């Protein structure tokens, strides 16, 4: 028997599948996703939870004419398969391969590129307004999870969407909210009636007939509607959305395709914004993911039989080192508090939360709130540490400026996943933080070279009285250069090796690359100076003065975009701030002016000319030029 998935090779092919085979197709989709992710890594639990929902959307919509926007987008695997991209899963999240997120350049069925949270309703509203302005006819659907609904941007968009006088559908994918039995059973029954097409038509006909009654028609309709809404609010948990002016449908069983199809078809008939509340189970169909959906949110390759990872866990990551340091600080000083934006495990704060529950705050996916909340804590005498991924700190830039730095409050920003992060691609690479944080007056920015220096800067931060950003990369913590552990002094870098002619000024994760490149070059008789920059801001001007007097070439290395980064700050100082910079050649190794796609970090560094071989080759060329000039 031919697999059902083999019958789906292009968009809308699901409509050819016999309805009696929908359950079998859902099983095939889950089996395919589990097998694919076990071999490539990726987001598993979230994708397994929306299989039937995605199928229902594809049964009701016409792609690419209709527009489906996934919030965050890490749950779009079934959508990709149903739009004919099944074969692309062999290269999922690999360099040059298929993205794990919606990408319009990949398929016109991906209406909008997503990767961060709480954006889908805004984008969908924009699409719907554009449709109406242009006199076009298509359906716009946003799918947003209950976690993403903690982001303030979602409510800004809901507030705006309430004024819609044409159709837009918002699907709230609720995989965590608890619904009591009596409410769930009754609302499921009512929902079946409310989403029935004949019921919808009947309700419209009754309203039209009542309105025709002379003088009192409109008031009767309003009275009936007010009475109905008052009863409905007692029975169905959608009053908040209804009060905003958005019609609520649900809750709907997110694993019942027939219920879902009825709800979506009914919602398409409305002339306003409609929210469909869908209940799903994260990880559905794979027991290890059902039992521990958090662990199977984003996974590396694993054994399908038991869910165990195929690769051994590294001894210690930078996140682990940060976690250890946070617990140490909290014991030392009862003022210490930790803040997470829905990522306590990912940022290493789970242990802190268990040990110091009164001093741990998970604010949900609300980075802007997290930063201003920290500012309030600091103003009140607490010592807050805000741990967020680099790419998500971008969402709180105004709050860093306005609420923290202008008031010079002692908030420590713990910037995890700084630099290249790999398989999640453009939306998750942490390659802008040095630029946007260094540009803020009063901000101090530090990048440790190894795990020991991360410990040291965390201890330093306890007594530091001002805004401080500590940025560290994803993955295994480097233990190299343990013999070099100079005390942390504000604004001072660390001279690791003194060579001749050429100096390497390396920031954070690039110190390991600079040291390894130097070791290779020494075998060729090339001896270069290596400086561990440490403080990206303030600049160590004394070190730059010495280097520019004693060296002929200086090369900066940073895992950040060149524009606005450390290299540009050095260039500006040497050209305008001292008397020696005009006599030294300056070169930069950094991320060029591009958005970096997905791929293993080592491969990305090679492609960007930031790996050990590329650094060695650049030094070699300068060295040979200097030797030829003698």
Residue pairs with C-beta under 8 A, 6 or more apart in sequence:
3 28
4 17
4 21
4 24
4 25
4 28
5 25
5 28
5 29
5 32
5 81
5 86
7 13
7 16
7 17
8 14
8 17
8 81
8 82
8 84
8 86
9 84
10 83
10 84
11 63
11 64
11 82
11 83
11 84
11 109
12 58
12 62
12 63
13 82
13 84
14 25
14 55
14 58
14 59
14 82
15 58
15 59
17 25
22 55
22 257
23 257
25 55
26 51
26 52
26 55
26 257
27 285
29 51
29 55
29 78
29 81
30 48
30 51
30 284
30 285
30 286
32 81
32 86
32 89
33 44
33 47
33 48
33 51
33 77
33 78
33 81
34 44
34 48
34 285
34 286
34 304
35 304
36 42
36 77
36 89
36 90
36 92
37 43
37 44
37 47
37 77
37 92
37 299
37 302
38 301
38 302
38 303
38 304
39 301
40 89
40 90
40 91
40 92
40 93
40 94
40 301
41 93
41 298
41 299
41 300
41 301
41 423
42 77
42 92
42 93
42 100
42 298
42 299
42 423
43 74
43 75
43 77
43 100
43 297
43 298
43 299
44 283
44 286
44 289
44 296
44 297
44 298
44 299
45 282
45 283
45 289
45 293
45 294
45 296
45 297
46 74
46 75
46 145
46 175
46 282
46 297
47 74
47 75
47 76
47 77
47 78
48 282
48 283
48 284
48 285
48 286
48 289
49 75
49 173
49 175
49 254
49 280
49 281
49 282
49 283
49 284
49 293
50 75
50 78
50 143
50 173
50 254
50 280
51 78
51 284
51 285
52 254
52 255
52 256
52 257
52 260
53 143
53 171
53 173
53 254
53 260
53 278
53 280
54 78
54 79
54 82
55 78
55 82
55 257
56 257
56 260
56 261
56 264
57 68
57 79
57 141
57 143
57 171
57 260
57 264
58 79
58 82
59 257
59 261
60 261
60 264
60 265
60 268
61 68
61 139
61 141
62 138
63 83
63 109
64 107
64 108
64 109
64 111
65 138
66 138
66 139
66 140
66 141
67 111
67 112
67 124
67 127
67 138
67 139
67 140
67 141
68 79
68 109
68 111
68 141
68 143
69 102
69 111
69 112
69 114
69 120
69 123
69 124
69 127
69 140
69 141
69 142
69 143
70 76
70 79
70 102
70 114
70 120
70 143
71 114
71 117
71 118
71 119
71 120
71 121
71 142
71 143
71 144
71 145
71 148
72 101
72 114
72 115
72 116
72 117
72 145
72 148
73 101
73 102
73 113
73 114
73 115
74 100
74 101
74 298
75 143
75 145
75 173
76 101
76 102
76 110
77 89
77 100
79 102
79 109
79 110
80 86
80 88
80 89
80 98
80 107
81 89
83 107
83 109
83 110
84 107
85 98
85 106
85 107
88 97
88 98
89 98
90 97
91 97
91 98
92 98
92 100
93 99
93 100
93 423
93 424
93 425
93 598
94 423
94 598
94 599
94 600
95 597
95 598
95 599
95 600
95 603
95 604
95 607
96 597
96 599
97 598
98 106
99 106
99 425
99 597
99 598
100 423
100 424
100 425
100 598
101 113
101 114
101 115
101 424
101 425
101 427
102 110
102 111
102 112
102 113
102 114
103 110
103 113
104 110
104 111
104 112
104 113
111 127
112 120
112 123
112 127
113 427
114 120
114 123
114 427
115 424
115 425
115 426
115 427
115 428
116 391
116 392
116 395
116 427
117 147
117 148
117 151
117 365
118 144
118 148
118 149
118 150
118 151
118 152
118 153
118 154
118 365
119 153
120 142
120 143
120 144
120 148
121 142
121 144
121 154
121 157
121 158
121 161
121 170
122 153
122 156
122 157
122 160
123 142
124 140
124 141
124 142
124 168
124 170
125 157
125 160
125 161
125 164
125 168
125 273
127 140
128 140
128 164
128 166
128 167
128 168
130 136
131 137
131 138
131 140
131 166
132 166
139 167
139 169
139 268
140 167
140 168
140 169
141 168
141 169
141 170
141 171
141 264
142 168
142 169
142 170
142 171
143 171
143 173
144 154
144 170
144 171
144 172
144 173
145 172
145 173
145 174
145 175
146 172
146 173
146 174
146 175
146 176
146 177
147 176
147 342
147 364
147 365
148 154
148 365
149 172
150 342
150 363
150 364
150 365
150 366
151 364
151 365
151 366
152 366
152 368
152 369
158 170
158 241
158 244
158 246
159 244
161 168
161 170
161 246
161 273
162 244
162 245
162 246
162 273
163 245
164 272
164 273
165 271
165 272
166 271
166 272
167 267
167 268
167 269
167 270
167 271
167 272
167 273
167 274
168 272
168 273
168 274
169 264
169 267
169 268
169 273
169 274
169 275
169 276
170 246
170 273
170 274
170 275
170 276
171 275
171 276
171 278
172 250
172 275
172 276
172 277
172 278
173 254
173 278
173 280
174 251
174 254
174 277
174 278
174 279
174 280
175 254
175 279
175 280
175 281
175 282
175 293
176 282
177 279
179 187
179 237
179 251
179 279
183 235
183 236
183 237
184 251
184 279
186 235
187 235
187 236
187 237
187 250
187 251
188 251
188 252
188 253
188 259
190 235
190 236
191 236
191 249
191 250
191 251
191 252
191 259
191 263
192 259
192 262
193 199
194 200
194 249
194 266
195 249
195 252
195 259
195 262
195 263
195 265
195 266
195 267
196 262
196 266
197 262
197 265
197 266
197 269
200 266
200 269
207 221
210 217
210 220
210 221
210 224
211 217
211 218
211 221
213 220
229 242
232 238
232 239
232 242
233 239
233 242
236 248
236 250
237 251
237 277
238 248
238 249
238 250
238 275
238 277
239 248
241 247
241 248
241 275
242 248
245 272
245 273
246 272
246 273
246 274
246 275
247 270
247 272
247 273
247 274
247 275
248 274
248 275
248 277
249 263
249 266
249 267
249 274
249 275
249 276
249 277
250 263
250 275
250 276
250 277
250 278
250 279
251 277
251 278
251 279
252 259
252 260
252 263
252 276
252 277
252 278
252 279
253 259
253 260
253 278
253 279
254 260
254 278
254 279
254 280
254 281
255 280
255 281
255 284
260 278
263 276
263 278
264 276
267 274
267 276
281 290
282 289
282 290
282 293
283 289
283 290
283 291
283 292
283 293
283 296
284 290
286 296
286 307
287 307
288 295
288 296
288 306
288 307
289 296
289 307
294 345
296 307
298 424
299 309
300 309
300 310
300 311
301 309
301 310
301 311
302 308
302 309
302 310
303 309
303 310
314 475
314 476
315 476
316 451
316 476
316 477
317 474
317 475
317 476
317 477
318 416
318 451
318 454
318 472
318 473
318 474
318 475
318 476
318 477
319 346
319 347
319 348
319 416
319 472
319 474
320 348
320 477
321 451
321 454
321 455
321 472
321 477
322 347
322 348
322 387
322 414
322 416
322 454
322 458
322 472
323 348
323 349
323 350
323 351
323 352
324 455
325 454
325 455
325 458
325 459
326 336
326 338
326 348
326 349
326 352
326 385
326 387
326 458
327 351
327 352
327 355
327 356
328 455
328 458
328 459
329 336
329 385
329 458
329 459
329 461
329 462
330 336
330 338
330 352
330 355
330 356
330 359
332 462
333 383
333 462
334 359
335 381
335 382
335 383
336 359
336 383
336 385
336 462
337 359
337 360
337 361
337 377
337 382
337 383
337 384
337 385
338 349
338 352
338 353
338 356
338 359
338 360
338 361
338 384
338 385
338 387
339 360
339 361
339 362
339 363
339 370
339 373
339 374
339 377
339 384
339 385
339 386
339 387
340 347
340 349
340 353
340 360
340 361
340 362
340 363
340 370
340 387
340 388
341 362
341 363
341 364
341 365
341 366
341 367
341 370
341 388
341 392
342 362
342 363
342 364
342 365
342 366
343 349
343 387
343 388
343 389
344 350
344 353
344 360
344 362
346 389
346 416
347 387
347 388
347 389
347 414
347 416
348 387
348 416
349 360
349 387
352 359
352 360
353 360
353 362
361 373
363 369
363 370
363 373
367 388
367 392
367 393
367 395
367 396
368 395
368 396
368 398
368 399
370 386
370 388
370 396
371 386
371 396
371 399
371 400
371 403
371 404
371 411
371 413
372 399
372 403
374 384
374 386
374 404
374 411
375 399
375 403
375 404
375 407
375 409
375 411
377 384
378 384
378 404
378 409
378 410
378 411
379 407
379 409
383 410
383 412
383 462
384 411
384 412
385 412
385 414
385 461
386 411
386 412
386 413
386 414
387 414
387 416
388 396
388 413
388 414
388 415
388 416
389 415
389 416
389 417
389 428
389 430
390 415
390 416
390 417
390 418
390 419
390 430
390 431
390 432
390 433
390 471
391 417
391 421
391 427
391 428
391 429
391 430
391 432
393 400
393 413
393 415
393 433
393 437
394 432
394 433
394 436
397 436
400 413
400 437
400 440
400 443
400 467
401 440
403 409
404 411
404 467
405 440
405 441
405 442
405 443
405 467
406 442
408 442
408 466
408 467
409 466
409 467
410 464
410 465
410 466
410 467
410 468
411 467
411 468
412 461
412 464
412 467
412 468
412 469
412 470
413 437
413 467
413 468
413 469
413 470
414 470
414 472
415 430
415 433
415 437
415 469
415 470
415 471
415 472
416 472
416 474
417 428
417 430
417 473
417 474
418 430
418 433
418 447
418 471
418 472
418 473
418 508
418 509
418 559
419 429
419 430
419 431
419 471
419 473
419 474
419 508
419 509
419 559
419 560
420 429
420 430
420 431
420 473
420 559
420 591
420 596
420 601
420 604
420 605
421 428
421 429
421 430
421 473
421 474
421 601
422 474
422 598
422 599
422 600
422 601
422 604
423 598
423 599
423 600
424 598
425 596
425 597
425 598
426 595
426 596
426 597
426 598
429 595
429 596
430 471
430 473
430 474
431 559
431 560
431 561
431 591
431 596
432 560
432 561
433 469
433 471
433 560
434 445
434 447
434 471
434 507
434 536
434 558
434 560
434 564
434 565
434 566
435 560
435 561
435 563
435 564
435 565
436 564
437 443
437 445
437 469
437 471
437 537
438 445
438 536
438 537
438 564
438 565
438 566
438 569
439 564
440 467
442 466
442 467
443 467
443 468
443 469
443 537
444 464
444 466
444 467
444 468
444 469
444 490
444 535
444 537
444 538
445 468
445 469
445 471
445 535
445 536
445 537
446 457
446 468
446 469
446 470
446 471
446 534
446 535
446 536
447 470
447 471
447 472
447 507
447 508
447 509
447 533
447 534
447 536
448 454
448 456
448 457
448 470
448 472
448 508
448 534
449 478
449 481
449 494
449 506
449 508
449 511
449 512
449 532
449 534
450 477
450 478
450 479
450 480
450 481
450 482
450 511
450 512
451 477
451 478
451 479
452 479
452 482
452 485
453 485
453 488
453 532
453 534
454 470
454 472
454 477
456 485
456 487
456 488
457 470
457 488
458 470
459 488
460 488
461 468
461 470
464 490
471 508
472 508
472 509
473 508
473 509
473 559
474 601
475 601
478 509
478 511
478 512
480 512
480 515
481 496
481 511
481 515
481 532
484 494
484 496
484 532
486 494
488 534
490 535
490 538
491 535
491 538
491 539
491 540
492 534
492 535
492 540
492 542
492 543
493 505
493 531
493 532
493 533
493 534
493 535
493 540
493 543
494 531
494 532
494 534
495 529
495 531
495 532
495 543
496 511
496 515
496 530
496 531
496 532
497 515
497 518
497 528
497 529
497 530
498 529
499 518
499 527
499 528
499 529
499 530
500 527
500 528
500 529
501 528
501 551
501 552
501 553
501 622
501 623
501 626
502 526
502 528
502 529
502 551
502 552
502 553
502 554
502 555
502 619
502 622
502 623
502 626
503 528
503 529
503 530
503 531
503 547
503 551
503 553
503 554
503 555
504 514
504 517
504 518
504 528
504 529
504 530
504 531
504 555
504 557
504 615
504 619
505 531
505 533
505 547
505 554
505 555
505 556
505 557
505 566
505 570
506 513
506 514
506 515
506 530
506 531
506 532
506 533
506 556
506 557
506 558
507 533
507 536
507 556
507 557
507 558
507 559
507 560
507 566
508 533
508 558
508 559
509 559
510 557
510 558
510 559
510 589
510 610
511 530
511 532
511 533
513 557
513 605
513 610
513 611
513 612
513 615
514 530
514 557
514 615
515 530
516 612
517 612
517 615
517 616
517 619
518 527
518 528
518 530
520 612
520 616
521 527
521 528
521 616
521 619
521 620
521 623
524 620
526 619
526 620
526 623
528 619
529 547
529 551
531 543
531 547
533 540
533 566
534 540
536 558
536 565
536 566
536 569
537 569
539 569
539 570
539 573
541 573
541 577
541 578
544 570
544 573
544 574
544 578
544 581
545 578
545 580
547 554
547 584
548 554
548 574
548 578
548 580
548 581
548 583
548 584
549 580
551 584
552 584
552 585
552 626
553 584
553 585
553 586
553 587
553 622
553 626
554 570
554 574
554 584
554 585
554 586
554 587
555 586
555 587
555 588
555 589
555 615
555 618
555 619
555 622
556 566
556 567
556 570
556 586
556 587
556 588
556 589
556 590
557 589
557 590
557 610
557 615
558 565
558 566
558 567
558 588
558 589
558 590
559 590
559 591
559 610
560 566
560 590
560 591
561 590
561 591
561 592
561 593
562 568
562 588
562 590
562 591
562 592
562 593
563 593
565 590
567 588
567 589
567 590
568 588
570 586
571 586
571 588
573 581
574 580
574 581
574 582
574 584
574 586
575 581
575 582
585 622
587 618
587 622
589 609
589 610
589 614
589 615
589 618
590 610
591 608
591 610
592 608
596 604
596 608
599 607
602 611
605 611
605 614
606 613
606 614
609 618
